[in-house]
């Protein structure tokens, strides 16, 4: 319920113990925020935020899933700054938009290049049929939908040295998913599955279609004092072989496993700070056809309207 006191800051453990239903709702708000910063809490009507991410690549995965370390004299650092916002347009429905700016610093023996630009803009919506703290035994269930627009520069159109200004995939992407979450005391556990379908695109008489992509995310979060929270999550992304001119391209399928540790800390009722560390395990069989695997750090600032 919008406008509820479900996500107020509790000043004492005794107060939380005396009001278990409110404690459950607090875990819902804070725990979910630690994982998805652009998502509105139950008591929020809108938000805007910015984040900055840096990822240091230390290797790649070949088509067989073998991890290969960066060759001597080779490196890649990826930077991203996102501007995002969300608004509640119905009691159980919210919409969000994310605008990314992407930069890449790439080094090979004898050459060092830096470039970037606007990435692919995403618009998404979420509808909660049941909130994670609403029913005693039934978990929260939500449907997710979104569209990513090809506003970035695809690799074949990159003009900077070492293609460092490539910032997009060059195709529209439609996403549809389901999220299941449950609050258990100060804990939030959840799982999300998302299917992404990309449009066909043509460049220099070559028609390319990426296979549908599946993403699965599992998360465990815990609410701490003063509505701070921490979360650990694991995600798996996989897609099949691409097609070029209607011909299946063998050994082009992709997959990647990632682990994340994240946290959220309110400064005021409206201002929040968040952070995350994400790592792609540098171990064979954990990925395939990933040109860069690495470790990344993200810092986020959010302002919300209640």
Buried (B, 14 or more C-beta within 10 A) or exposed (E): EBEEEBBBEBEEEEEBEEBEEBBBBBBBBBBBBBBBBBBBBBBBBBBBBBBBBBBBBBBBBBEEBEBEEBEEEEBBBBBBBBEBBBBBEEEBBBBBBBBBBBBBBBBBEEEEBBBBBBBBBBEBBBBBEBBBBBEEEEBBBBBBBBEBEBBBBBEEBBEBBBBBBBBBBBBBBBBEBBBBBBBEEBBBBBBBBBEBBBEEBEEEEEEBBBBEBBBBBBBBBBBEEEBBBBBBBEBBBBBBBBBEEEEEEEEBBBBBBBBBBBBBBBEEBEEBBBBBEBBBBBBBEBBBBBEBBBBBEBEBBBBBEE
